[in-house]
């Protein structure tokens, strides 16, 4: 059987660099930059780092400790009844446009995604806010947030950046399509220059209510190729490079002026099947394709064995809801051939839409998977599309697309809601039918809203048996990753925030004499 050989990735680098004198500016090389920075719309991995710098939430989550909350734009909060939380707002908070925050900003920021006033808000609504009912203004500095039913995840959901508070003046300016180009938040950094898909420039917001940001200026620079990011770092063109895989570690380690921070994020790269397409609606075909992937080999080939093969839709980082016994995604080529023979597959090429540089080694992984599928008798066509350009990820002709499922927060539903919520885009666009098995929605309700931990975990485990039968999505692996940086830069990976969140706030990062 052919196996992917990672070649041509190692390059000759210059002699060890010297660290320049520190300036209160840093440049971060990233794989991707989104077309917009509207936190009511974007839920992509690439938005995590800038959103954490730009937006403030009512309740803040301790980045380094699961389940620890602290005041943000709200100084205190309490439950009035099972479905109502009352929050007192912080006095004197200034937005990036100079406005002062009050309860009406909170209402205007949250109600559109809670009530799904436009399809453009479907992603955050379906992943996080579908159980919210509305925001009620009590007075200028007091709001009540109502939910449809009791929700133990309420504090957690209010702490995600998609619940960040914006200025009502911009929200109501009639230029909604432009809000992602010039976001007005209340965070420690403000956007001063944004070229969609290319660069983001942030500067310290001098009127920030909290401890001042540590940097005068931060530039996010899109450098899609791994080797080019490494070269830029070695040459001193950038200070931090994201998404550096294990095969590049020796190149960083031999440079005395550089270092790495390794991380295997709680995130799967996945393939998502379009369950309504004439080819991929065949469940036997989907099951065959799932069984034909050698997950351990992918991890070994792509990440030198330092990533993780999937077992189920969960990560150890979900905390007490983690179930070590879930293991439904297994390599079984004999089963794959048997299922393929039982399917209606007629030799039509199975098309996989991929974003080659958006997901770390996504193109290489897809080439390897295509070989595995062809070995059981399935023809494969890889269709590369640009992220942020004209894509086919919502086209009804798309059969399979690559995607990722990060843990949005420390709970099993921080994974499942992100992927297969009944209110989410995957269901709305026909990629998954939650009614295909009559048990699914009942089990989902227990896993999401149940009060007994063991009942929730048991329901989640049974949901996995349904996923094995329906095969709507394949988690491929957790990629091994690292940040490479100047040796004088220090920070820790935030374990309680979503993957790719960089700790760029006061007290979270040091650089040089800072």
KASUL-V920713 format. One record per pair of residues at least 12 apart in sequence whose C-alpha atoms are under 10 Angstrom apart, sorted by the first residue. I is the first residue (numbers start at 1). GAP is how many residues later the second one is. Records with the same first field share a line. If there is no record, write none. Layout:
BEGIN
I = GAP + GAP
END
This chain:
BEGIN
1 = 370 + 371 + 374
2 = 366 + 369 + 370 + 373
3 = 294 + 295 + 298 + 364 + 365 + 366 + 368 + 369
4 = 293 + 294 + 297 + 298 + 360 + 361 + 362 + 363 + 364 + 365 + 367
5 = 296 + 297 + 359 + 363
6 = 241 + 295 + 296 + 297 + 355 + 358
7 = 240
8 = 219
9 = 217 + 218 + 238 + 239
10 = 217 + 237 + 238 + 240 + 241
11 = 216 + 217 + 219 + 220 + 237 + 240
12 = 219 + 239
13 = 217 + 218 + 221 + 222 + 238 + 239 + 241 + 242
14 = 217 + 220 + 221 + 237 + 241
15 = 219 + 220 + 239 + 240 + 241
16 = 218 + 219 + 236 + 238 + 239 + 240 + 241 + 242
17 = 216 + 217 + 218 + 219 + 238 + 239 + 240 + 241 + 469
18 = 216 + 217 + 218 + 237 + 238 + 239 + 240 + 468 + 469
19 = 217 + 220 + 237 + 238 + 239 + 467 + 468 + 469 + 493
20 = 216 + 237 + 466 + 468 + 492
21 = 491 + 492
22 = 466 + 467 + 489 + 490 + 491 + 492
23 = 192 + 193 + 194 + 488 + 489 + 490 + 491
24 = 190 + 191 + 192 + 193 + 194 + 487 + 488 + 489 + 490
25 = 177 + 178 + 189 + 190 + 191 + 192 + 193 + 194 + 214 + 486
26 = 189 + 190 + 191 + 192 + 193 + 194 + 211 + 212 + 213 + 214 + 463 + 485
27 = 173 + 174 + 190 + 191 + 192 + 193 + 194 + 206 + 209 + 210 + 211 + 212 + 213 + 214
28 = 171 + 172 + 190 + 191 + 192 + 193 + 194 + 195 + 201 + 205 + 209 + 210 + 211 + 212 + 213 + 214 + 455 + 457
29 = 170 + 190 + 191 + 192 + 193 + 194 + 195 + 197 + 199 + 200 + 201 + 203 + 204 + 208 + 209 + 210 + 211 + 212 + 213 + 214 + 454 + 455 + 456
30 = 16 + 168 + 169 + 190 + 191 + 192 + 193 + 194 + 195 + 196 + 199 + 210 + 211 + 212 + 213 + 214 + 328 + 453
31 = 15 + 167 + 189 + 190 + 191 + 192 + 193 + 194 + 195 + 198 + 210 + 211 + 212 + 213 + 326 + 327 + 328 + 329
32 = 13 + 14 + 15 + 165 + 166 + 167 + 188 + 189 + 190 + 191 + 192 + 193 + 325 + 326 + 327 + 355 + 356
33 = 12 + 13 + 14 + 17 + 161 + 162 + 163 + 164 + 165 + 166 + 167 + 187 + 188 + 189 + 190 + 191 + 325 + 354 + 355
34 = 12 + 13 + 146 + 161 + 162 + 163 + 164 + 165 + 166 + 188 + 353 + 354
35 = 12 + 145 + 146 + 159 + 160 + 161 + 162 + 163 + 164 + 352 + 353 + 354
36 = 141 + 142 + 143 + 144 + 145 + 146 + 147 + 158 + 159 + 160 + 161 + 352
37 = 13 + 14 + 17 + 141 + 142 + 143 + 144 + 145 + 146 + 147 + 154 + 157 + 159 + 163
38 = 13 + 83 + 124 + 126 + 128 + 138 + 139 + 140 + 141 + 142 + 143 + 144 + 145 + 146 + 147
39 = 12 + 15 + 16 + 70 + 82 + 85 + 121 + 122 + 123 + 124 + 125 + 126 + 127 + 140 + 141 + 144 + 146
40 = 69 + 70 + 72 + 73 + 74 + 80 + 81 + 82 + 83 + 84 + 85 + 121 + 122 + 123 + 124 + 125 + 126 + 139 + 140
41 = 72 + 78 + 79 + 80 + 81 + 82 + 83 + 84 + 121 + 139
42 = 78 + 79 + 80 + 81 + 82 + 119 + 120 + 138
43 = 78 + 80 + 81 + 84 + 118 + 119 + 365 + 375
44 = 79 + 359 + 360 + 361 + 362
45 = 222 + 313 + 314 + 359 + 360 + 361 + 363 + 453 + 454 + 455 + 456
46 = 312 + 453 + 454 + 455
47 = 114 + 453 + 454
48 = 112 + 113 + 114 + 449 + 450 + 451 + 452 + 453 + 454
49 = 171 + 449 + 450 + 451 + 452 + 453 + 454 + 455
50 = 111 + 139 + 140 + 141 + 150 + 151 + 152 + 168 + 169 + 170 + 450 + 451 + 452 + 454
51 = 109 + 110 + 111 + 113 + 132 + 134 + 136 + 138 + 450 + 451
52 = 108 + 109 + 110 + 112 + 135 + 136 + 137 + 445 + 449 + 450 + 451 + 452 + 453
53 = 108 + 132 + 133 + 134 + 135 + 136 + 137 + 138 + 149 + 150 + 151 + 160 + 165 + 448 + 449 + 450 + 451 + 452
54 = 42 + 107 + 110 + 112 + 129 + 130 + 131 + 132 + 133 + 134 + 135 + 136 + 137 + 148 + 149 + 150 + 151
55 = 40 + 41 + 105 + 106 + 107 + 108 + 109 + 110 + 111 + 128 + 129 + 130 + 131 + 132 + 133 + 134 + 135
56 = 16 + 17 + 39 + 103 + 104 + 105 + 106 + 107 + 108 + 109 + 110 + 129 + 130 + 131 + 132
57 = 14 + 15 + 16 + 17 + 49 + 100 + 101 + 102 + 103 + 104 + 105 + 106 + 107 + 108 + 109 + 128 + 129 + 130
58 = 12 + 13 + 14 + 15 + 16 + 17 + 18 + 19 + 29 + 30 + 31 + 32 + 48 + 97 + 100 + 101 + 102 + 103 + 105 + 106 + 107
59 = 12 + 13 + 14 + 15 + 16 + 17 + 18 + 28 + 95 + 96 + 97 + 98 + 99 + 100 + 101 + 104 + 105
60 = 12 + 13 + 14 + 95 + 96 + 98 + 99 + 100 + 101
61 = 94 + 95 + 96 + 97 + 98 + 99 + 348 + 435 + 436
62 = 97 + 432 + 433 + 434 + 435
63 = 429 + 430 + 431 + 432 + 433 + 434 + 435 + 438 + 439 + 440 + 445
64 = 428 + 429 + 430 + 431 + 432 + 433 + 439 + 444
65 = 429 + 430 + 431 + 432
66 = 251 + 252 + 253 + 343 + 344 + 345 + 428 + 429 + 430 + 431
67 = 88 + 89 + 252 + 342 + 343 + 344 + 429
68 = 87 + 88 + 428
69 = 86 + 87 + 90
70 = 85 + 89
71 = 17 + 18 + 19 + 88
72 = 17 + 18 + 87 + 137 + 138
73 = 14 + 15 + 16 + 17 + 18 + 19 + 20 + 28 + 29 + 33 + 91 + 92 + 113 + 136
74 = 12 + 13 + 14 + 15 + 16 + 17 + 67 + 68 + 69
75 = 12 + 13 + 14 + 15 + 16
76 = 12 + 13 + 14
77 = 12 + 65 + 66 + 67 + 78
78 = 66
79 = 65 + 66 + 67
80 = 64 + 65 + 66
81 = 65 + 69
82 = 64 + 65 + 66 + 67 + 68 + 69 + 70
83 = 48 + 49 + 50 + 61 + 62 + 63 + 64 + 65 + 66 + 67 + 68 + 69 + 71
84 = 48 + 49 + 50 + 51 + 52 + 60 + 61 + 62 + 63 + 64 + 65 + 66 + 67 + 70
85 = 50 + 58 + 59 + 60 + 61 + 62 + 69 + 70
86 = 49 + 50 + 51 + 52 + 56 + 57 + 58 + 59 + 60
87 = 16 + 51 + 54 + 55 + 56 + 57 + 58
88 = 15 + 50 + 51 + 52 + 53 + 54 + 55 + 56
89 = 12 + 13 + 14 + 17 + 51 + 52 + 53 + 54
90 = 12 + 51 + 52 + 119
91 = 50 + 118
92 = 115 + 116 + 117
93 = 93 + 94 + 114 + 115 + 116 + 117
94 = 73 + 91 + 92 + 93 + 111 + 112 + 113 + 114 + 115
95 = 70 + 71 + 72 + 73 + 89 + 90 + 91 + 92 + 93 + 95 + 110 + 112 + 113 + 114
96 = 70 + 71 + 87 + 88 + 89 + 90 + 91 + 92 + 93 + 94 + 95 + 109 + 110 + 111 + 112
97 = 70 + 72 + 73 + 86 + 87 + 88 + 89 + 93
98 = 69 + 86 + 88 + 109
99 = 68 + 69 + 70 + 71 + 85 + 87
100 = 67 + 86
101 = 39 + 40 + 64 + 65 + 66 + 67 + 85
102 = 35 + 37 + 38 + 39 + 40 + 41 + 65 + 66
103 = 32 + 33 + 34 + 35 + 36 + 37 + 38 + 39 + 40 + 41 + 65
104 = 31 + 32 + 33 + 34 + 35 + 36 + 37 + 38 + 39 + 63 + 64
105 = 32 + 35 + 60 + 61 + 62 + 63 + 64 + 65 + 66
106 = 29 + 30 + 31 + 35 + 36 + 37 + 39 + 57 + 58 + 59 + 60 + 61 + 62
107 = 27 + 28 + 29 + 30 + 36 + 37 + 38 + 58 + 59 + 61
108 = 27 + 57 + 58 + 59 + 60 + 61 + 63 + 64
109 = 26 + 53 + 54 + 55 + 56 + 57 + 58 + 59 + 62
110 = 15 + 19 + 22 + 24 + 25 + 35 + 48 + 52 + 53 + 54 + 55 + 56
111 = 18 + 21 + 22 + 23 + 24 + 25 + 34
112 = 13 + 22
113 = 12 + 13 + 15 + 16 + 17 + 19 + 21 + 49 + 50
114 = 12 + 14 + 15 + 16 + 17 + 18 + 19 + 20 + 21 + 33 + 49
115 = 14 + 15 + 16 + 17 + 18 + 19 + 20
116 = 13 + 14
119 = 306
122 = 301 + 302 + 303 + 306
123 = 39 + 295 + 300 + 301 + 302 + 303
124 = 36 + 37 + 38 + 39 + 294 + 299 + 300 + 301
125 = 37 + 298 + 299 + 300
126 = 291 + 292 + 293 + 294 + 295 + 296 + 297 + 298 + 299 + 300 + 301 + 302
127 = 30 + 281 + 286 + 287 + 288 + 289 + 290 + 291 + 292 + 293 + 294 + 295 + 296 + 297 + 298
128 = 25 + 26 + 28 + 29 + 30 + 32 + 34 + 35 + 280 + 285 + 286 + 289 + 290 + 293 + 295 + 296
129 = 18 + 25 + 28 + 29 + 33 + 34 + 294
130 = 17 + 18 + 291 + 292 + 293 + 294
131 = 15 + 16 + 17 + 18 + 19 + 20 + 23 + 292
132 = 13 + 14 + 15 + 16 + 17 + 18 + 19 + 22 + 25
133 = 12 + 13 + 14 + 15 + 16
134 = 12 + 13 + 14
135 = 12
145 = 13
149 = 300
150 = 299 + 300 + 301
151 = 297 + 298 + 299 + 300
152 = 296 + 297 + 298 + 299
153 = 256 + 257 + 258 + 260 + 261 + 295 + 296
156 = 252 + 253 + 254 + 255 + 258
157 = 251 + 252 + 257
159 = 250 + 338
160 = 248 + 249 + 337 + 338
161 = 336 + 337
164 = 21 + 22 + 23
165 = 19 + 20 + 21 + 22
166 = 17 + 18 + 19 + 20 + 21
167 = 16 + 17 + 18 + 19
168 = 16
169 = 15
170 = 12 + 13 + 14 + 15
171 = 12 + 13
180 = 14 + 16
181 = 12 + 13 + 14 + 15
182 = 12
186 = 19 + 21 + 22 + 23
187 = 17 + 18 + 20 + 21 + 22 + 23 + 25 + 26 + 318
188 = 14 + 15 + 16 + 17 + 18 + 19 + 20 + 21 + 22 + 23 + 24 + 25 + 26 + 27 + 316 + 317 + 318
189 = 12 + 13 + 14 + 15 + 16 + 17 + 18 + 19 + 23 + 24 + 25 + 26 + 27 + 28 + 29 + 315 + 316
190 = 12 + 13 + 14 + 15 + 16 + 18 + 27 + 28
191 = 12 + 13 + 14 + 26 + 27 + 28
192 = 12 + 25
193 = 26
194 = 25 + 26
195 = 26
196 = 26 + 192
197 = 24 + 25 + 190 + 191 + 192
198 = 22 + 23 + 24 + 25 + 26
199 = 20 + 21 + 22 + 23 + 24
200 = 18 + 19 + 20 + 21 + 22
201 = 16 + 17 + 18 + 19 + 20
202 = 13 + 14 + 15 + 16 + 17 + 18
203 = 12 + 13 + 14 + 15 + 16
204 = 12 + 13 + 14
205 = 12
210 = 296
211 = 294 + 295 + 296
212 = 293 + 294 + 295
213 = 291 + 292 + 293 + 294 + 295
214 = 290 + 291 + 292 + 293 + 294 + 295 + 296 + 297 + 300
215 = 289 + 290 + 291 + 294 + 295 + 296 + 299
218 = 286
219 = 19 + 20
220 = 18 + 20 + 21
221 = 17 + 20
223 = 18 + 19 + 134
224 = 19 + 132 + 133 + 134 + 135 + 136
225 = 18 + 131 + 132 + 133 + 135 + 136
226 = 15 + 16 + 17 + 18 + 19 + 22 + 131 + 134 + 135
227 = 17 + 21 + 24
228 = 13
229 = 12 + 13 + 14 + 15 + 255
230 = 12 + 13 + 14 + 18 + 19 + 21 + 22 + 254 + 255
231 = 20 + 21
233 = 19 + 25 + 251 + 252 + 253
234 = 17 + 18 + 21 + 23 + 24 + 250 + 251 + 252
236 = 21 + 249 + 250
238 = 247 + 248
239 = 19 + 245 + 246 + 247 + 248 + 249 + 250 + 272
240 = 18 + 19 + 20 + 243 + 244 + 245 + 246 + 247 + 249
241 = 19 + 241 + 242 + 243 + 244 + 245
242 = 18 + 19 + 239 + 240 + 241 + 242 + 243 + 258 + 260
243 = 19 + 20 + 116 + 117 + 118 + 236 + 237 + 238 + 239 + 240 + 241 + 257
244 = 16 + 17 + 18 + 116 + 236 + 237 + 238 + 239 + 240
245 = 17 + 18 + 57 + 58 + 59 + 61 + 62 + 115 + 116 + 234 + 235 + 236 + 237 + 238 + 239
246 = 16 + 56 + 57 + 58 + 59 + 60 + 61 + 233 + 234 + 235 + 236
247 = 54 + 55 + 56 + 57
248 = 55 + 234 + 236
249 = 13 + 232 + 233 + 235
252 = 232 + 233
253 = 231
255 = 231 + 232
256 = 230 + 231
257 = 228 + 229 + 230 + 231
258 = 226 + 227 + 228 + 229 + 230 + 231
259 = 223 + 224 + 225 + 226 + 227 + 228 + 229 + 230 + 231
260 = 221 + 222 + 223 + 224 + 225 + 226 + 227 + 229 + 230
261 = 220 + 221 + 222 + 223 + 224 + 229 + 230 + 231 + 232
262 = 44 + 218 + 219 + 220 + 221 + 222 + 231
263 = 43 + 44 + 216 + 217 + 218 + 219 + 220 + 230 + 232 + 236
264 = 42 + 43 + 44 + 214 + 215 + 216 + 217 + 218 + 235
265 = 42 + 43 + 50 + 52 + 141 + 142 + 213 + 214 + 215 + 216 + 217 + 228 + 230 + 233 + 234 + 235
266 = 42 + 48 + 49 + 50 + 51 + 52 + 139 + 140 + 141 + 142 + 143 + 144 + 149 + 212 + 213 + 229 + 232 + 233
267 = 41 + 46 + 47 + 48 + 137 + 138 + 139 + 140 + 141 + 148 + 208 + 210 + 211 + 212 + 231 + 232
268 = 40 + 41 + 42 + 44 + 45 + 46 + 47 + 135 + 136 + 137 + 138 + 139 + 147 + 206 + 207 + 208 + 209 + 210 + 211
269 = 41 + 90 + 91 + 93 + 96 + 133 + 134 + 135 + 136 + 137 + 205 + 206 + 207 + 208 + 209 + 210
270 = 40 + 89 + 92 + 131 + 132 + 133 + 134 + 135 + 203 + 204 + 205 + 206 + 207 + 208
271 = 19 + 81 + 82 + 83 + 95 + 129 + 130 + 131 + 132 + 133 + 134 + 201 + 202 + 203 + 204 + 205
272 = 80 + 81 + 127 + 128 + 129 + 130 + 131 + 132 + 147 + 154 + 159 + 160 + 199 + 200 + 201 + 202 + 203
273 = 13 + 79 + 125 + 126 + 127 + 128 + 129 + 153 + 157 + 158 + 159 + 198 + 199 + 200 + 201
274 = 119 + 120 + 121 + 122 + 123 + 124 + 125 + 126 + 127 + 152 + 153 + 155 + 156 + 157 + 158 + 159 + 198 + 199
275 = 124 + 125 + 151 + 152 + 154 + 155 + 156 + 157 + 158 + 195 + 196 + 197 + 198
276 = 120 + 121 + 122 + 123 + 153 + 154 + 155 + 156 + 157
277 = 119 + 120 + 121 + 122 + 123 + 153 + 154
278 = 119 + 121
279 = 65 + 66 + 67 + 68 + 69 + 70 + 71 + 72 + 118 + 120
280 = 65 + 70 + 71 + 118 + 119 + 120 + 151 + 192
281 = 118 + 149 + 150 + 151 + 189 + 191
282 = 58 + 61 + 62 + 63 + 188 + 189
283 = 56 + 57 + 60 + 61 + 186 + 187 + 188 + 189
284 = 52 + 54 + 55 + 56 + 57 + 58 + 59 + 60 + 61 + 185 + 186 + 187
285 = 51 + 52 + 54 + 55 + 56 + 57 + 58 + 59 + 60 + 93 + 186
286 = 50 + 53 + 54 + 57 + 182 + 183 + 184 + 185 + 186 + 187 + 188
287 = 48 + 49 + 52 + 53 + 56 + 180 + 181 + 182 + 183 + 184 + 185 + 186 + 187
288 = 44 + 45 + 46 + 47 + 48 + 49 + 50 + 51 + 52 + 53 + 54 + 55 + 85 + 88 + 90 + 183
289 = 42 + 44 + 46 + 47 + 48 + 50 + 51 + 80 + 81 + 83 + 84 + 85 + 87 + 89 + 182 + 185
290 = 39 + 40 + 41 + 42 + 43 + 45 + 46 + 83 + 178 + 181 + 182 + 183 + 184 + 185 + 186
291 = 37 + 38 + 39 + 40 + 41 + 42 + 43 + 44 + 45 + 46 + 48 + 82 + 177 + 180 + 183
292 = 38 + 39 + 40 + 41 + 42 + 43 + 44 + 45 + 77 + 79 + 80 + 81 + 82 + 83 + 84
293 = 36 + 37 + 38 + 39 + 40 + 43 + 75 + 76 + 77 + 78 + 79 + 80 + 181 + 183
294 = 15 + 35 + 36 + 37 + 38 + 39 + 74 + 75 + 78 + 182
295 = 13 + 14 + 15 + 16 + 34 + 35 + 36 + 74 + 180 + 181 + 182
296 = 12 + 13 + 14 + 34 + 35 + 180 + 181
297 = 12 + 34 + 71
298 = 66 + 67 + 68 + 70 + 71 + 178 + 179 + 181
299 = 66 + 177 + 178 + 179 + 180 + 181
301 = 63 + 64 + 67
302 = 58 + 59 + 60 + 62 + 63 + 66 + 175 + 177 + 178
303 = 58 + 174 + 175 + 176 + 177 + 178
304 = 176
305 = 174 + 175
306 = 172 + 173 + 174 + 175
307 = 170 + 171 + 172 + 173 + 174
308 = 168 + 169 + 170 + 171 + 172
309 = 20 + 21 + 166 + 167 + 168 + 169 + 170
310 = 16 + 17 + 18 + 19 + 20 + 164 + 165 + 166 + 167 + 168
311 = 13 + 14 + 15 + 16 + 17 + 18 + 19 + 153 + 164 + 165 + 166
312 = 12 + 13 + 14 + 15 + 16 + 17 + 149 + 152 + 153 + 155 + 156 + 162 + 163
313 = 13 + 14 + 15 + 16 + 92 + 93 + 94 + 99 + 100 + 102 + 103 + 106 + 147 + 148 + 150 + 151 + 154 + 161 + 162
314 = 12 + 91 + 92 + 93 + 97 + 98 + 99 + 100 + 101 + 102 + 146
315 = 91 + 92 + 95 + 96 + 97 + 99 + 100 + 163
316 = 94 + 95 + 96
317 = 90 + 92 + 93 + 94 + 95 + 178 + 179
318 = 89 + 90 + 91 + 92 + 93 + 94 + 95 + 96 + 97 + 178
319 = 91 + 92 + 93
320 = 90 + 91 + 92 + 133 + 134 + 137
321 = 89 + 90 + 91 + 92 + 126 + 132 + 133 + 135 + 136 + 137 + 139
322 = 88 + 89 + 90 + 135 + 138
323 = 89 + 131 + 134 + 135 + 137 + 138
325 = 136
326 = 134 + 135 + 136 + 138 + 139
327 = 134 + 137 + 138 + 141
328 = 133 + 136 + 137 + 139 + 140 + 141
329 = 135 + 138 + 139 + 142 + 145 + 146 + 147
333 = 39 + 40 + 42 + 43
334 = 42
335 = 41
336 = 37 + 40 + 41
337 = 36 + 38 + 39 + 40 + 41
338 = 38
340 = 36 + 37 + 38
341 = 35 + 36
345 = 32 + 33
346 = 32 + 33
347 = 30 + 31 + 32 + 33
348 = 30 + 31 + 32 + 33
349 = 29 + 30 + 31 + 32 + 33
350 = 20 + 23 + 28 + 29 + 30 + 31 + 32 + 48 + 49 + 50
351 = 19 + 28 + 29 + 30 + 31 + 32 + 46 + 47 + 48 + 49 + 50
352 = 14 + 18 + 28 + 29 + 30 + 31 + 32 + 46 + 47 + 48 + 49 + 50
353 = 13 + 28 + 29 + 30 + 31 + 32 + 38 + 39 + 40 + 45 + 46 + 47 + 48 + 49 + 50
354 = 12 + 28 + 29 + 30 + 31 + 32 + 33 + 37 + 38 + 39 + 46 + 47 + 48 + 49
355 = 28 + 29 + 30 + 31 + 32 + 33 + 36 + 38 + 46 + 47 + 48
356 = 27 + 28 + 29 + 30 + 31 + 46
357 = 27 + 28 + 29 + 30
358 = 28 + 29 + 44 + 45
359 = 43 + 44 + 45 + 120
360 = 119 + 120 + 121
361 = 118
362 = 40 + 41
363 = 19 + 21 + 39
365 = 111 + 112
366 = 14 + 15 + 16 + 36
367 = 13 + 14 + 15
369 = 107
370 = 12
382 = 18 + 19
383 = 15 + 17 + 18
393 = 36
394 = 31 + 32 + 35 + 36 + 37
395 = 34
396 = 33 + 34 + 35
398 = 33
399 = 32
400 = 31 + 72 + 73
401 = 72
402 = 71 + 72 + 73 + 74
403 = 16 + 70 + 71 + 72
404 = 14 + 15 + 71 + 72 + 73 + 74
405 = 12 + 13 + 14 + 70 + 73
406 = 12 + 13 + 72 + 92 + 93 + 94
407 = 12 + 89 + 90 + 91 + 92
408 = 88 + 89 + 90 + 91
409 = 86 + 87 + 88 + 89 + 90
410 = 85 + 86 + 87 + 88
411 = 37
412 = 35 + 36 + 44 + 45 + 48
413 = 31 + 34 + 35 + 36 + 43 + 47
414 = 34 + 84
416 = 28 + 31 + 32 + 44
417 = 27 + 31
419 = 13 + 54
420 = 12 + 13 + 14 + 24 + 52 + 53
421 = 13 + 20 + 23 + 27
422 = 12 + 13 + 19 + 22
426 = 46
431 = 41 + 42
432 = 38 + 39 + 40 + 41
433 = 37 + 39
434 = 36
436 = 30 + 34
437 = 26 + 29 + 30 + 32 + 33
438 = 28
439 = 20 + 23 + 24 + 27
440 = 19 + 20 + 22 + 23 + 24 + 26 + 27
441 = 22
442 = 17 + 21
443 = 12 + 13 + 15 + 16 + 17 + 18 + 19 + 20
444 = 12 + 15 + 16 + 18 + 19
445 = 14 + 15
446 = 12 + 13 + 14
447 = 12 + 13 + 14 + 15 + 16
448 = 12
483 = 17
486 = 25 + 26
487 = 24 + 25
488 = 22 + 23 + 24 + 25 + 26
489 = 20 + 21 + 22 + 23 + 24 + 25
490 = 18 + 19 + 20 + 21 + 22
491 = 12 + 13 + 16 + 17 + 18 + 19 + 20
492 = 16 + 17
493 = 15
494 = 14
END
